[in-house]
Amino acid sequence: MTYRQRITLTPDAVVHVKLVDISGQDAPAVIFGEQIIKNPGQVPIPCEISYDPTAIDPRHTYDIAAHIIENGQLMFKADHCPAGCRGSTPIAPCIFLRST
């Protein structure tokens, strides 16, 4: 995961990353796995989400939702990074957008 701005993250930064099924029209997204990375260092930030690959339905649509919190404030977010499935392995490069 990365962002375009030249901003250094502090050791207080925390990255939250989730693999979600967004197939339901009016239903909340179903979370299949998540990772929380404390003091992630600088971008690019590697992440790995543990999940049950047998739960992945190739007919469904999956996204990676992620955000960076620093000193209690939302700094960056990546709400909809399509997670294309290769077999049962979701792959998604994400670029964070600066929170306003």
N, C-alpha and C positions, 0 to 999 in steps of 0.2 A: 504494500500500500504506500502511496506517496501523495504529495500535494505540490502544487506549482510554486507557491510563495516561498521565499527564502527566509523562513522563520525557524529558529532553533527551539526545539522542545526542551522544557526543563525536566529534571528528574521527577517532578510531581505529576507529569503527564500520565494518563491512563487511556489505553485504546480498548474499545469494546467492539467485537466483531461477531456477527451472527449469520448463520445460514438459515434462511426462512423460505417456507413454501407460501407463495403469494397467489396461489391458484383460486382460492375462494373469492367470489365476487364481493359479497358483503360480510365476509367472515374475517376476523383478525388473522394476521399471518401466523403460521405455525412454525415455531422455532425447532430446528433439527439439531443444532449444535451451536456453541458459542465459545469464544476465547476472550479472556481479559488479560491485557498485557500492561503490567505496571512498569514505569520507567523504560519505555520502548527504545530509547536512544533516538537516532535521527533517521529520516527517510532515506531509502525505502525501508519500510517496516515489514518484516516477514511475519506471516501468521499461518497457523494451521488449526483448523476446526475439526475436532473429533465428532463423529456422528455415526449412525448405523447405516451403512450403505444399502442394506436390504430394505430400508424404509423409503429410499428414493424411488419415486414413480416417474418414469420417463415421459408420461403424459402431462405432468405438472410443470409449473413455472417456478423457478427458484431464484432468489436474489441473495446477495451479500449486503447486509446493512452494517455500517460501521460508523463510529464517531470517536473523536479524541476530546477528552476532558482535561483541562489543565487548571489547577487551583480552583476547582469547583465550577469552572465556566466552560461551556461548549465552545471549542475552538474550530473544529473541522467536522464535517459529516459527509458520508457517502451513503445515501439512503437506498439507491436502487442500482446496484451493480449486477447485471444479469449473470447468473451462475450457470453457464452452459455445462451440460453433463456429458462427459466422455465415459461411457459405460456407467459406472456408479460413482465417479469422482467429479464433483463439481469444481470447475476451474473459473476463477473470475479475477481479472486484474481490476483494482479499484483506485480511483483518484479522488481524494478528499476535496471538498469545496470548503472554502472559508466560511464559517458561520457569521451571520450578520447580526 
